[in-house]
Amino acid sequence: MRLLDSPEVATGPSPSSIVRRRTSQQIRGLSHLVACVAATGLLLAACAGAGDGSAAALDTTVEFVLARAGGLCVPADGDAALCELMLVVRDDGTWEATGNQPPAPAEGAVAAGAASRLAAVVESGWEALTARPFTGTCPSAYDGQEVWYAVRRLPTGPGAELADAVVREVRSCTYDLEHTEARRVLQQLEELWREFGLPG
């Protein structure tokens, strides 16, 4: 009969060696996990950085829009229709008018940077222009006109087709543009408009 403490029986690893081996395996596994997490973090940071760099690398060009709509217009060669005018000023100084109320001529050029300067007036006065909602009936409902101003920042260059344009728009039937602070901003805009020699 064999004894439990016989060398022939007690030949397996000791409990202490089993604990040491398991502890070593756990440490190696934990180290591997930490390394993976760190590598993943670096990869995500690199991707985020690359995305920021791509966005920062995109140039933008500015367009400023003045538009009116409402009332009935009867063109010389057509039937009565809603009166519409949209005048787009680009940052290279060129401008173009469309609609059934175009000025004559319907296109031209002013100083380069005109759109950016007009946009700066609207954006710096944005809080005043949008401070109060419009209430009541829009004038376009009774033969009057709604007026709106828009700033478009359009991405240009490689990758521009994947980026979104930024558009900010103020409409006279969305916001109350008749209160004192809003009128002050619009007066600055009108003075600059005339300074550039743009059609009314």
C-alpha positions in Angstrom: 0.0 0.0 0.0 1.3 3.5 -0.9 1.5 6.2 1.6 0.1 9.7 0.8 3.4 11.3 1.7 5.5 9.0 -0.4 7.8 10.6 -3.0 6.2 8.4 -5.7 2.7 9.9 -5.0 3.6 13.5 -4.1 5.3 14.2 -7.4 2.8 17.0 -8.7 3.5 20.7 -8.4 3.2 22.2 -5.0 0.3 24.6 -4.2 2.7 27.5 -3.9 4.1 26.9 -7.4 0.6 26.7 -8.8 -0.2 30.1 -7.2 3.0 31.6 -8.5 2.3 30.3 -12.1 -1.3 31.5 -12.1 -0.2 34.9 -10.7 2.4 35.2 -13.4 -0.1 34.3 -16.1 -2.6 36.9 -14.8 0.1 39.6 -14.7 1.1 38.8 -18.3 -2.6 38.8 -19.4 -3.2 42.2 -17.6 -0.1 43.7 -19.2 -1.3 42.6 -22.6 -4.7 44.1 -22.0 -3.2 47.4 -20.9 -1.0 47.4 -24.0 -4.0 46.8 -26.2 -6.1 49.6 -24.5 -3.2 52.0 -24.8 -2.7 51.1 -28.5 -6.4 51.6 -29.2 -6.3 55.0 -27.5 -3.4 56.1 -29.5 -5.1 54.9 -32.7 -8.3 56.8 -31.9 -6.3 59.9 -31.0 -4.5 59.7 -34.3 -7.7 59.3 -36.2 -9.3 62.2 -34.4 -6.2 64.3 -35.1 -6.3 63.4 -38.7 -9.9 64.4 -38.9 -9.3 67.7 -37.3 -6.4 68.3 -39.6 -8.5 67.6 -42.7 -11.3 70.0 -41.5 -8.7 72.7 -40.6 -7.1 72.3 -44.0 -10.3 73.1 -45.9 -10.6 76.7 -47.1 -14.0 78.4 -47.3 -15.5 81.1 -49.5 -18.2 83.4 -48.4 -21.5 84.3 -50.2 -23.9 86.9 -48.9 -27.6 86.7 -50.0 -30.3 89.4 -49.9 -33.7 88.1 -51.0 -37.3 89.3 -51.2 -40.5 87.5 -52.0 -44.1 88.5 -52.0 -46.7 90.4 -53.9 -47.6 89.9 -57.6 -45.4 90.9 -60.4 -46.5 91.1 -64.1 -43.6 90.7 -66.4 -43.9 92.2 -69.9 -43.8 88.8 -71.5 -45.7 86.6 -69.1 -48.4 86.1 -66.6 -48.6 87.5 -63.1 -46.5 85.6 -60.6 -45.1 85.9 -57.1 -42.5 88.7 -57.0 -39.1 87.3 -56.2 -35.6 88.6 -56.1 -32.4 86.9 -54.9 -29.1 88.8 -55.0 -25.9 86.8 -54.3 -22.7 88.6 -53.5 -19.5 86.4 -53.7 -16.3 87.1 -51.9 -14.4 87.7 -55.2 -16.7 90.7 -55.6 -18.9 89.3 -58.3 -22.7 89.4 -57.8 -25.7 88.0 -59.6 -29.5 88.7 -59.3 -32.2 86.1 -60.1 -36.0 86.1 -60.0 -38.7 88.1 -61.8 -37.6 91.4 -60.2 -33.9 91.5 -61.3 -32.2 94.9 -61.5 -30.6 96.0 -64.8 -28.0 94.8 -65.2 -28.5 91.5 -63.4 -24.9 90.9 -62.6 -21.7 92.8 -61.9 -18.7 93.2 -59.7 -17.7 95.2 -56.7 -14.7 95.2 -54.4 -13.2 91.8 -53.5 -14.1 90.8 -49.9 -17.5 92.4 -50.1 -19.4 89.2 -49.1 -17.1 88.8 -46.0 -17.7 92.3 -44.8 -21.5 92.1 -45.3 -21.5 88.7 -43.5 -19.5 90.2 -40.6 -22.2 92.8 -40.0 -24.9 90.1 -39.8 -22.8 87.7 -37.7 -21.7 90.4 -35.2 -25.3 91.5 -34.9 -26.8 88.0 -34.8 -28.0 88.3 -31.2 -29.9 91.5 -31.9 -31.3 90.2 -35.1 -32.6 87.0 -33.6 -33.6 88.4 -30.2 -37.3 88.5 -30.8 -39.5 86.1 -32.7 -41.8 87.6 -35.4 -45.5 87.6 -34.3 -48.5 88.4 -36.4 -49.1 87.8 -40.1 -46.3 87.8 -42.6 -46.7 90.7 -45.1 -46.4 88.2 -48.0 -49.9 87.0 -47.0 -51.4 90.3 -48.0 -49.4 91.5 -51.0 -46.4 92.6 -49.0 -42.9 91.1 -49.0 -40.8 89.0 -46.7 -37.1 89.9 -46.7 -34.2 87.7 -45.6 -30.5 87.8 -45.3 -28.2 84.7 -45.5 -24.5 84.1 -44.9 -23.1 81.0 -46.7 -19.7 79.7 -45.9 -18.8 77.1 -48.6 -15.9 74.7 -48.3 -13.4 74.7 -51.2 -10.4 72.7 -52.2 -9.7 68.9 -52.0 -12.3 67.2 -49.8 -14.8 70.0 -50.1 -17.4 67.7 -51.5 -17.4 65.7 -48.2 -17.8 68.8 -46.0 -21.0 70.7 -45.2 -21.6 74.3 -45.9 -22.5 76.6 -43.0 -25.6 78.7 -43.6 -27.0 81.3 -41.3 -30.3 83.0 -42.3 -32.4 85.7 -40.8 -35.9 86.1 -42.2 -38.3 89.0 -41.4 -41.2 86.7 -40.9 -39.2 84.5 -38.5 -37.6 87.2 -36.4 -38.8 90.7 -35.5 -36.4 93.0 -37.4 -38.2 96.2 -36.5 -37.1 96.7 -32.9 -34.4 99.2 -32.2 -31.3 96.9 -31.9 -32.2 94.9 -35.0 -32.8 98.1 -37.0 -29.4 99.4 -36.0 -27.7 96.3 -37.4 -29.7 96.5 -40.6 -28.9 100.2 -41.0 -25.2 99.3 -40.9 -25.8 96.6 -43.5 -27.7 99.0 -45.8 -24.9 101.6 -45.5 -22.3 99.1 -46.4 -24.5 97.8 -49.3 -24.7 101.3 -50.7 -20.9 101.8 -50.2 -20.2 98.8 -52.4 -22.6 100.2 -55.0 -24.8 97.1 -55.0 -28.3 97.4 -56.5 -31.2 97.8 -54.1 
